[in-house]
Amino acid sequence: MRKAEITRKTAETTIEAAIGLDGSGASDIATGVGFFDHMLAQLARHSLIDIRLKATGDLHIDDHHTVEDCGIALGQVLAQALGDKRGIRRYGECHLPMDDALLRAALDLSGRPWLGWGVVFPAAKIGTFDTELVREFFQALSSYGGITLHVDALRGINSHHIAEAAFKAVARALRAAVEPDPRSGAEIPSTKGAL
């Protein structure tokens, strides 16, 4: 049952997160940060991972804690749902075009967190959303999900398109990596025997 859910509470946020790896891309997301909700819906839809996420945070200060802590919670439930990672493909990659933007994401569900970030946003904000928070989200997701993740913007002039293409590219790479590999059976995809 490749599903998991957690409740994470700190002095700054309260987050309820649940995922189903073998879903249809359904999402039920409410973080109080409109643009971020839209991005997380894209992450669910294009990964075909069902995501339920409810967050209450100190938005009167700014969006940072909420966005980062959602990345932490989603990384935690992803790692739980994957278990020992038997039978998965492990690796995924995607080149994602969206109008002027072309993003590349490549990832390894290695258990070794690393974020390689080659994305520059022309604008500091998308509406009221700080574009630097896109990196903060993926840093938290990578760290707590145990993901080696590289995201690069190959081109782009519109910050909204760049951000959305980044979420979609990671989603498609994640979709490939979590899928069962019909050739590996129940084997752990590593010569070490553990990930």
Protein Blocks (a to p, Z undefined) as FASTA:
>chain_A
ZZdddddddfkbccdddddfklnhpacddehpaklmmmmmmmmmmnopacdddddddfkl
mmmlmmmmmmmmmmmmmmmmnmnopoiakiacddddehjbccddddddehpacddddbdc
fbfbehjacfklmmmmmmmmmmmnopacddddfbdjbfklmmmmmmmmmmmmmmmmmpcc
fklomaccbfklpZZ
